[in-house]
């Protein structure tokens, strides 16, 4: 970039913005530069530049809530599984697994979720930074389903690294007193 004419002994200052290719390996590099003048050119080694590769991270928070739904024909508990990406990067290949009471199979599953006896698995292709992914499922309440019903949910896989494992799981308990009386906390 031309600076214009400088008188003998006159100085100049400026700034340079460097864009580093994301594929550049981590390391320390020396900035080299050239100055041209009527009398020739000068080449000099300048300051060193340190490139660090910050690994991508996506902090996923898992929340599980339940609400009893009573009906004449099909009483059930409705579960909502919410996954929030606190970033800073997008999360891909996200899999959450809810653990149900032994032998129970969920119904009314959201797209991307499957159920087998004792589990519900929900997968998401991608969750953007700051976005939520929400899935729902139901557990029928049978005539003999009396007592506490515990359901937990956890992130079982995602990419990139999740730096905060403390918020990767959640659970809820419902107290079922009868086919028409249940309370979830």
N, C-alpha and C positions, 0 to 999 in steps of 0.2 A: 504494500500500500504506500503510495508516494506521500512524503511528508512536506514537500515543498523545499525551498532554499533556506539553509541555515547559515548564519555568519559564523566565522571562525570562533570557536570557544562557546558557541551558543548550544544550549541543551534542548532536549525535547522529551516529552513523556506521552504515554498512550497506554491503552489496554488492549489485550488480546483475549478473545473468547475462544476457547478450545472445545470442540465437540469430540468426545471419545467414543469410538465404536464400541457398542455393548459387548462385542466378542473379544475386546482387548483383554489379555490376561492381566491379573493383578501384578503389580510390580512398581518399581521406581524408574522413571525415564528422565533423560536430560533434554530440555528444550534447546534446540539449536536454531540460530537465526543468522541472517545475512543482512548487511547494510551496504548499500551502493551509493557512491558519490562520484563526482567528476574525476577524482583522483584514483579511483579504483573501488574495490569492495573490501569489506571486512566480514569475516565469519567468526562467530563466537558461540561458545556454549553458555547457556543461560541457567536459569534455576532448574531444579529437579521437580518433577511432577510425580506424585504418587497416585496410582490408580488402585482403588479397592473395589472389589466386587461384593456388593451388598446382596445377600441371598434374598430371593423373593419370599414373602410371607403373607399368609392370609389367616387372620385370627377368626375362627368360626365359633359362635356362641350358640349352644343348643338349649332350647326351652321346650318343655312338654307340659301341656295343661289338659284337664279333663272336665267334662260336664255331663252329669246324668241326663238322659232323655227318656221320658216315660211315655209310652204309648200303649194302647190296648193290646195290640198284636206283637209289637217288637220293641220292648224296652232295651235300651243299650246305654253305654257310656261313649260319648264322642271325645276323641283325643285330637288335639292340635299340636303338631310338631313344627316348631319354627326354628329356622337356622339363620342367624344374622352374620354377615361377613363384616368384621370390623377392619378389614384390610391389613396392610395398605394395598395389597394386590388382589386380583380376582382369584377365586378358588375354582379349581376344576376337578372333575372326577370325584365329587363329594358323595360319600355313602354314610347314611345314618342307620343304626339298627336299634329298634325298640324291643325290649325284652318283656314279653307278656307272661301271665300266669301259665304254668305248665299245661300243655295240651290245648290251650286256647288259640283260636284262629280269628284274625280280624276280618271285618267286612267293610264295605263302603270305602275302599282304598282310593286315594288320590292317584292321578297319573304318575308313573315313575315308582310306585310302591308295590311291593309284593308281600304276601303273608304265607307263612308256614306255621305249623303248630308251635307256639311259644315265641314267635318273632314276627316283626314287620321290618322290612328293609326298604328304604327310600333312597333313590339315587338322583343326583342332579348333575347335569353336564357342566354347568358353570354358574357361579354366584358372584356377581360383580361386587367390588368394594362398596360398602354402604348399603347393599341390597339384602332383602330377606327372601328366603324360600320357605313356603308354607305347605305342609301336607296334612291330611286328616285321615283318620280311620276310626272304626267303631268296634267295640267289644260288646256282644249281646249279653244281657243279664238273664240268666236262666233261673228257674224256680228254686234251684238248690245253691245258687251263687250268693251265699250269705257270709259276711265277714270282710276282712280287708283285702283289697285288690291293689297290688303294687305293680306299676309299670315304669320302666326306666328307658331312657333313650341316650345314645352316645354316638359321637362321630367315630366311625370305624376306619375311614380313609378319606384323604383329600390331598390335593397338590396345589400350591407348594406347601412347604412346612407350616404347621400351625404352632406359633410360638407360645401359646397360652393354653396348656392342657386343662387348667383349672375350670374353664367354662365349656368344656367339650361334652358334658353330660348333664342330665337333669332327670327328675322323676316325680311321680305324683302317686298319691294313695287315695283310693275311694273306699269308704265304708258302706257296704251294702247291707241294709237291714232287712229288706224284703224286695220282691220284684218291683214294687212301686215306691221304695224309699231308699235313696242312696245319697251320699254326700261326698264330694271330692275336694281335696285340699291340694 
